[in-house]
């Protein structure tokens, strides 16, 4: 499980692909803001279970609980 409260911009791996993101770790999950074009390239959707790797950590399986698309960004709630 992730340490709560970590915030920052980093390269993460979502479903095995590197993505630049702004990350906010919070109780019960992770909120990630990614470029909308990157989100479309990933071809993922709400409800999918995918591996997430944050810098310096091993993969953790998360569910894409909610996606809010506001081009040029996509906001992902991961649990």
N, C-alpha and C positions, 0 to 999 in steps of 0.2 A: 504494500500500500504506500501511497505517496505521502510525503510530509506536507501538511497543510500550509497554505500561505505563501509558497514559493511563487514569485512573480518574475516574469521577464521575457525577453525576446530570445529565441533560440532556434536551432535547427532540430526538429523532432522527426521521428520516423513513425508514420501512420500507415498501417497495413503494409509495412516494409519499404515505403517510399519516403525519401527525405523531403521535408516541407519546412519552410520558414514560418514561424508562428510566434504569437504572443501568448504566453501560458499563464493561467491563474489557477493554482491548486487550492481547492476549498473542501470543506467537509463533504464527503459523499461523492467526490468526483473532481474532474478537471474541466475548466473552460478554456477553449483554444480558439484563437482568432487567426484565420489563414486567408491568403489571397483567394478571391472567388475563382479565378482561373485555375489555381491549384486544386481547389475543391472539385471543380468540374472534371479535371483530369483524373482525379482519384476514382471517380465513378462509384462513390459510396452512397449510402442512404441511411435514414433513421432506422434504428432497430438492428443494424448490422453489428456484429461482434468482430472486433479487429485488434491486432496487436498495436500497442503504443509504446514507443521507447523515447523517454526523455533523456537529455544529456547526462551521461555518467550513471545511467540506470539500465537494468535489463528490461526486456519486453514484459509488459503487463497487458492482459486481455481486458478490453473495455467495450462497453456498448455505446453506440452513438445514440444518445437518448433524445437529443433535439438538435435541429439545425435551423439557424436563422440566416437566410441569404439576403445580404444588403450589399450588393455590388458597390465597391470593389472588394468587399470582404464577405466571409462566411464565418459565423460564430457557431462553434460546436460545443455542446454539453456532453461530456463523456463520463460514464459511470462504470 
